[in-house]
Amino acid sequence: MNKLVNVVLGTVSGAVGAALLLTFALLFHVGGLGEEGLRTVTVPADSPPQLSATPVSTGKTMGTTEIYDKYADSVVQIVATFAGPKDFFHAGAEEEGIGSGFVISNDGYILTNAHVVTTEGTQSGGSPAKSLKVKFKDGKQADAEIVGYDITGSDVAVIKVNPDGLNLVPVVLGDSSQVRVGEPVVAIGSPFGVYDSSLTAGVVSAVDRNVQSPESGFVIQDAIQTDAAINRGNSGGPLFNTRGEVIGIN
């Protein structure tokens, strides 16, 4: 049985201080990441993801404190290490980037933005990070590998950690096609690389937006705009509705 999950992707509009969240249909097969649903995804791993069942929504309305208490442990900080520029003037020192992500299964799979774990800026897509470190709210850390990513069309990536010894708390995946203007939303992430599991709240301000990446020029359509504050470092974190379902990636 196939499970269709509508995931909303996001970028931050620095000029207006609002997050623009982009609708993307991510198809998970029981046997792996669906190639037909992600035609432009680069899958460097030798084998596709084997996802176990994800939690099911109860449909109960939750307050912001309840959402935080239940899912703050699901949100992770991702530290990506990249090879620095190497030429006559540069020695090629490594560079680090920090973003957020969230656990989607007990198997150790995590969703984030592709630009968190790759470089961008060319029409052919980005280069993957040399290494990834995932930091959990309880203080534990784990190395991660990139399973697949799409930098040119959706800015989504799947990474994986070894679940052994980790207290993984998968989120409930919602349906972004049901999002309505005025709907309350909550964003959780690790902004500025310092504040673990920071929460902001707002509403859906608009839908059907088109967003162009200022660096790569790629355009993602059918965006959802929210006034929930998305600060630097929140990229890749989850956007929740009031039922505690993830409807987007910040």
N, C-alpha and C positions, 0 to 999 in steps of 0.2 A: 504494500500500500504506500502510495506517495503522500507526502504531507507538504502542502503549499503554505508557506509562511510569507506574508507581506511584511518586509522590513523597510523601515524608513531611514534613509541615510542623511547625514547632515554636514553642513559647513557653517562657519561663523561669518556673519557680515559685520566686519569691524566698524564700518562707517556708521551703522545704525544701532549696533550693539544687540542685534537679534540673531537667533540661530535659524538657518534655512535647512530644513530637513527634507530629504529626498526619498520618494517612494521607489522601492525596488522589490521585485518578486524573487525570493530566494527559495529554490526548490530543493528540499532534502529528500533523497531516496533512502530507503532502509539499507540498501547495499552501498550507498556512497553519495557523494556530492553530485547532483544531476548535471551532466555535461550539456544536455539540451537546454536547461534553464540558465546556464552560465556559459555562453559560447565564447566569451572573451576572457574568461578566468584562466590565469596561469596556475597550474597545479604542479609544484615542484616535488611533492611527495611521491613515493613509489606506489602507494596504495591510497584509495579514496577513504574519506571518513566513514567510520562505522558508528553511527549515532544510536544511542539507546533512547528510549522514550523520554520526552521532555515533560515537565509538570503540566497539568491541566488547570485552567482557570476555574475558580469557584464562582465567578461572576459577582462576588460581593464587593461593594464599594468600600474603599479604604481611604483613610486620611493620610496626609503626608508623613506623619510620624510612623504610622503603621507600615507604610511602604518602605521607609528607610529601615525600620527595625527588622523587617522581613528580608530585604534584598540588598542591604549595604554590603553584606558578606559576598554577594554575587559579583560585585564590581571590583575590578582589579586595576592596578597601575602597570603599564607596559613600558619598559625601558628598552629601546632599540639602539643597537650600536651599528654605526655605518663607517665604511672606509672613507676617510677624508680625502680632499683633492691632493694629487701628487704630481708635482712638476718641478721646474727649476727653483721655484720660490717656496714650495711647500713640501714638507717631509711626509705627507700622507697620514698625519695623526688622525686617530679615530674620533668620530663625533657621535654624540648621543642625542636621541629624541625621546620625549616622554609623552604618553597618551594614556587613554583609558580603554577598558574592554569589559566584557561581562560573560560569565559562565553560562553555557547553554545545555550542557549535559554532564552527567557524572563521569563520563569517559575522559573529561579533561579538555573538551573543545570550547573555544572562546571566540566570540565575535568582536570585531573592532573595525576601524577604518583602515583601508588599504594604505593611505598616506602615513599612518602611524608606523607601519612596518616596512614601508618601501620608500624610495625616493621618487619624486615626481618632477615633471617639467618638460617632458617630451611627448610627442604624439604617439610614440610606441609603447608608452607605459613606464613604470618605475623599475628600479633595481631593488631586490630584497635586502633586508638588513643582514649584517654578518652574524649577529646573535640577538636573541631576545631574552629578557628577564621579566618574569611576571611576579608582581608583589601583591600579596593578599592582605586584607584588612587585619587579620589576626597576626600579622608579622611574618608569616611564612613566605618563602620565595621559591620559584621553580624556573628552570630553563624551559623555553618553548620553541617549537618549530612552526614554520609557516606551512599550512596545508594547501591553501589556495587563496588567490586574491584577484580582484578586478579593479585596476586603477583608472581605466579609460572610460568605463561606462557607469559604474555604480559606487566606486570608492568603498568597497567592502572587502574584508579579509577574514579568513578562518585560520586560527592558530591552535596549537595543542600543547598541553603540558602532560606529564606523567601524573596520573591522579593519586598514585600511592602516597600515603601519608598526608594528603591534603583533605581538608573539610570543604568539599565543593558544594555550593548551593546554586543549582541551576535556576534561571529565571523562567517565567511563563511567557511564551512568545504569543503576541497578539496579532490582530489583523489591521494593518494601516489603512486598508480601503474603507474602513468604517469610521475613520477620524472625521470630526466635524468642527467647523469654526466655533470658537467659544468653549471648546472642551478643555477642562483643566488637565495639565500635564506636569510631571515631575522629572527632573534630570538629576542623575547621580554620576559623579566622576571624581577625578583627582586633578583639579586645576592647579596650574603653576608648578606642578611637580612636587608640591609640598602638602597640600590639604587632602588627605585621604578621605574618600567617601563624602565629599561635599555635596549638599543638596540645594537645588534651586527649584522654584515652582513658578508656573505661569499658565497661560492658556494658548490654544491653537489660534493664531492670529489670521491665517489665510491658508488656502490650499491651491494646488495647481500652479505653483511657481516654477520657473526655470532658473537654474543656478549654474553659473560658469566659474570654474576654478580660476583664480587670478594668476596661478603659476603655470598650470599645464594647458589651460584653454579648453578642457573637456567640459561638456555641458550635460547635466543631469536634469531630466524633465519631471513634471508632476511633483514639485516640491511642496512641503508643508512648512509654513512659517510659524514660529512660536516666540513669545516674548520671555520665556524662561531663560535666565542668563546662562550662556554657554561660554565659559572662560577658557583661556589658553590652557591646554592640557585635558580639557573635557572631551576632546575628540575621541570617538570610539566608545564612549560610555552610553548607557541605555537611557531612553526616554520612556517613561511609564505613563499609562492612563490611570484613572482613579480605581480601576480594578486590579492594579498591580501587574498589568500585562505590558510587556515591552512592545511599543509600536514604532520605535525608531532608534537609530544610532546617531548620537549627537555629532 
